[in-house]
């Protein structure tokens, strides 16, 4: 278990993280990209609690106070999340990125996808427009391929369930069923 102060370096021996731990719980952490401080913060039972994010000039660009506010998360120098937090968990509108490309934008509640959301492929094309409950597709949804509607219908626990319509790549209805 991690206990005490520590530092993490990347393959190029650049400092990326320095922090304090107690029984593997994060207490404090600073995160660097190319030796520039990106954010620093305090944790409460491994939950982001107080945090400040900085731009390349060292100016504060976001702040989380007592688990509430806006946050940007990075993996090395790649943005992976932009979210609103309430009580240390994602709540509100958030965005997820992969290789700095938007792959999801939607509503969160208690750290999980809940509400309406849109998923994109790595080319930025919309592939799903759906409703979520506890991180799974639940409710009405639509599937696309190259901006062409292929399916619209209902989902339950992440799977098609209920009424639905399938379309071919010319947009013609080919199946309507339950």
C-alpha positions in Angstrom: 0.0 0.0 0.0 1.1 3.5 -0.7 1.8 5.5 2.5 3.5 8.9 2.6 4.8 11.1 0.0 5.7 9.9 -3.5 6.5 10.9 -7.1 5.7 9.2 -10.4 7.7 9.8 -13.6 7.0 8.9 -17.2 9.4 7.0 -19.6 11.3 10.3 -20.3 11.9 10.7 -16.6 9.6 13.7 -16.5 7.7 14.2 -13.3 3.9 13.6 -13.9 2.5 13.1 -10.4 3.6 14.0 -6.9 1.3 13.2 -4.0 0.6 12.0 -0.5 -1.1 8.7 0.4 -2.5 7.0 3.5 -3.3 3.3 3.2 -3.5 3.7 -0.6 -6.0 6.5 -0.3 -5.0 9.7 -2.2 -4.7 12.7 0.2 -3.1 15.3 -2.0 -1.9 15.2 -5.6 -0.2 17.4 -8.2 -0.3 16.5 -11.8 2.1 17.7 -14.4 2.3 17.7 -18.2 5.7 18.5 -19.7 6.8 19.8 -16.4 3.9 22.3 -16.2 1.5 21.9 -13.3 -2.0 21.0 -14.8 -3.9 20.6 -11.5 -3.4 20.1 -7.8 -5.9 19.0 -5.2 -6.9 17.3 -2.1 -9.0 14.1 -1.8 -11.5 12.9 0.8 -11.6 9.1 0.8 -10.2 9.1 -2.8 -13.0 11.4 -3.9 -11.9 14.7 -5.6 -12.6 17.3 -3.0 -10.6 20.5 -3.4 -8.8 21.1 -6.7 -7.5 23.8 -9.0 -6.7 23.4 -12.7 -4.2 25.6 -14.5 -3.4 26.7 -18.0 0.0 26.8 -19.6 0.6 30.3 -18.1 -0.2 29.1 -14.6 -3.6 30.8 -14.4 -6.5 29.0 -12.7 -9.0 27.8 -15.3 -11.3 25.8 -13.0 -11.8 25.1 -9.3 -13.5 22.4 -7.2 -14.4 23.5 -3.7 -15.6 20.9 -1.1 -16.4 18.5 -4.0 -18.4 21.0 -6.0 -17.5 22.8 -9.2 -16.1 22.0 -12.7 -13.2 19.6 -13.3 -11.0 18.6 -16.3 -9.1 15.3 -16.0 -6.0 14.4 -18.0 -4.1 11.2 -18.8 -0.6 12.5 -19.5 -1.3 15.4 -21.8 -4.6 14.1 -23.2 -7.9 15.5 -21.9 -10.2 12.6 -20.9 -13.1 14.3 -19.0 -14.7 17.7 -18.5 -17.4 17.5 -15.9 -19.4 19.2 -13.3 -19.1 17.8 -9.8 -21.4 17.8 -6.8 -20.2 16.2 -3.5 -17.1 14.8 -5.3 -19.0 13.0 -8.0 -19.9 13.8 -11.6 -23.3 15.5 -11.6 -24.6 17.6 -14.5 -23.4 17.9 -18.0 -20.1 16.2 -18.9 -17.9 15.3 -21.8 -15.6 12.3 -22.3 -12.6 12.3 -24.7 -10.3 9.7 -26.2 -7.1 10.8 -27.9 -8.4 14.4 -27.3 -11.5 13.6 -29.5 -15.0 13.9 -28.0 -16.6 10.5 -27.7 -19.5 11.2 -25.3 -21.4 14.2 -24.0 -24.4 13.9 -21.7 -25.9 14.0 -18.2 -24.4 12.5 -15.1 -25.8 11.8 -11.7 -23.8 10.4 -8.8 -20.8 9.7 -11.0 -22.8 7.7 -13.6 -24.4 8.4 -17.0 -28.0 9.2 -16.2 -30.2 11.1 -18.6 -29.7 12.0 -22.2 -26.4 11.5 -24.0 -24.7 11.3 -27.3 -21.8 9.0 -28.3 -19.4 9.7 -31.2 -16.9 7.5 -33.0 -13.2 8.5 -33.4 -14.0 10.4 -36.6 -16.5 12.6 -34.7 -19.6 11.0 -36.3 -22.6 10.6 -34.0 -23.3 6.9 -33.5 -25.8 6.9 -30.6 -28.3 9.3 -29.2 -29.8 7.7 -26.1 -31.1 7.9 -22.6 -29.2 6.4 -19.7 -29.9 5.0 -16.2 -27.0 4.0 -14.0 -24.5 3.9 -16.9 -26.7 1.7 -19.1 -28.9 2.5 -22.1 -32.4 2.7 -20.8 -35.3 4.4 -22.5 -35.4 5.7 -26.1 -32.4 5.6 -28.3 -31.2 6.0 -31.9 -28.2 4.4 -33.7 -26.5 6.1 -36.6 -23.8 5.3 -39.2 -22.4 8.2 -41.1 -25.4 10.4 -40.1 -27.9 7.8 -41.4 -30.5 6.6 -38.9 -30.2 2.8 -38.6 -32.3 2.1 -35.5 -34.7 3.9 -33.3 -36.4 2.3 -30.4 -36.3 1.4 -26.7 -33.5 0.0 -24.5 -33.5 -1.8 -21.2 -30.3 -2.4 -19.2 -28.2 -1.6 -22.2 -30.0 -3.9 -24.8 -32.7 -3.3 -27.3 -36.0 -4.0 -25.6 -39.5 -3.0 -26.6 -40.6 -1.2 -29.8 -38.1 -0.5 -32.4 -37.6 0.3 -36.1 -34.6 -0.6 -38.2 -33.6 1.2 -41.4 -31.2 0.3 -44.2 -28.3 2.5 -45.2 -30.6 4.3 -47.7 -32.8 5.3 -44.8 -35.7 3.0 -45.8 -37.6 1.2 -43.0 -36.8 -2.5 -43.2 -38.2 -3.8 -39.9 -40.6 -2.6 -37.3 -41.1 -4.9 -34.3 -41.3 -5.4 -30.6 
